[in-house]
């Protein structure tokens, strides 16, 4: 069952999830924007979020003058996998943390070990 939620309310949940990330970690997020979109591109259907950029662990001397990395949180797929408002809150939190972890260079295998599937 899909949960109905307006885009503005969903964006507020993303902001709340970001507010729960420790300030010490957020201070380390560099050259990265976090955006909410309704859905991923058709070739990535089903994704809940996406990190698009160069992780901090792979940046070297060459990393200069580039556009910001992007963390994309996809509203409609998240709503589609949730049954309740509380499920949406939890899934948004998990997805935001998951994508920020990719910015820090943490891969999916390690995230799975940590319980962020």
C-alpha positions in Angstrom: 0.0 0.0 0.0 1.3 3.4 -0.9 1.2 6.2 1.7 -0.1 9.5 0.4 2.1 12.5 1.3 2.5 15.9 -0.3 5.9 16.9 -1.5 6.3 19.7 1.0 5.6 17.3 4.0 8.1 14.8 2.5 10.7 17.4 2.2 10.2 18.3 5.8 10.9 14.6 6.7 14.1 14.8 4.8 15.1 17.9 6.7 14.2 16.2 10.0 16.4 13.2 9.0 19.3 15.6 8.3 18.8 17.3 11.6 19.3 13.9 13.3 22.7 13.4 11.7 25.4 14.5 14.2 26.7 18.0 13.5 30.3 16.6 13.5 29.4 14.5 10.5 27.4 17.1 8.6 30.3 19.5 9.0 32.4 17.0 7.0 30.0 16.9 4.1 31.8 18.9 1.4 30.5 20.2 -2.0 27.3 18.2 -1.8 23.7 19.2 -2.2 20.7 17.1 -1.0 17.7 17.2 -3.2 14.2 15.6 -3.2 12.8 14.4 -6.5 9.6 12.6 -7.2 11.1 9.6 -9.0 14.4 8.3 -10.3 15.1 8.2 -14.1 13.3 5.2 -15.8 16.6 3.2 -16.0 16.9 3.4 -12.2 13.3 2.7 -11.3 12.8 1.5 -7.8 15.7 3.4 -6.3 14.9 5.2 -3.0 17.9 7.4 -3.1 21.1 8.0 -5.1 24.5 9.5 -4.4 25.9 11.1 -7.6 29.5 12.3 -7.1 33.0 11.6 -6.0 33.2 10.2 -2.5 35.5 12.1 0.0 37.8 9.0 0.1 38.4 9.3 -3.7 39.1 13.0 -3.9 42.6 14.0 -4.6 44.6 16.9 -5.9 42.6 16.8 -9.1 39.3 17.6 -7.2 38.8 21.3 -7.8 36.3 23.4 -9.7 33.7 20.7 -10.0 29.9 20.9 -9.6 28.6 19.8 -6.3 27.9 16.1 -5.6 24.2 15.3 -5.3 22.3 13.2 -2.9 18.9 12.5 -4.4 16.0 11.3 -2.2 13.1 9.9 -4.3 9.7 10.6 -2.8 7.3 8.3 -4.8 9.4 5.1 -4.5 9.7 5.6 -0.7 6.0 6.2 -0.4 5.3 3.1 -2.5 7.2 0.8 -0.1 5.7 2.2 3.1 2.4 1.3 4.8 2.2 4.0 7.4 3.4 7.5 8.1 5.8 6.1 10.7 7.3 3.8 8.0 7.9 6.8 5.8 9.7 8.6 8.6 11.9 5.6 9.2 12.6 4.9 5.5 13.5 8.6 4.8 16.0 8.5 7.8 17.6 5.2 6.5 17.8 6.5 2.9 19.3 9.9 4.0 21.9 8.2 6.2 22.6 5.6 3.4 23.3 8.2 0.8 25.4 10.4 3.1 27.5 7.3 3.9 28.2 6.9 0.2 29.5 10.5 0.2 32.0 9.4 2.9 33.0 6.4 0.7 31.1 3.7 2.6 29.9 1.0 0.2 26.7 -1.0 0.1 28.3 -4.1 1.6 29.4 -2.2 4.7 26.1 -0.4 4.9 24.3 -3.8 4.8 26.6 -5.0 7.7 25.5 -1.9 9.7 21.8 -2.5 9.0 21.2 0.2 6.4 19.7 -1.8 3.6 
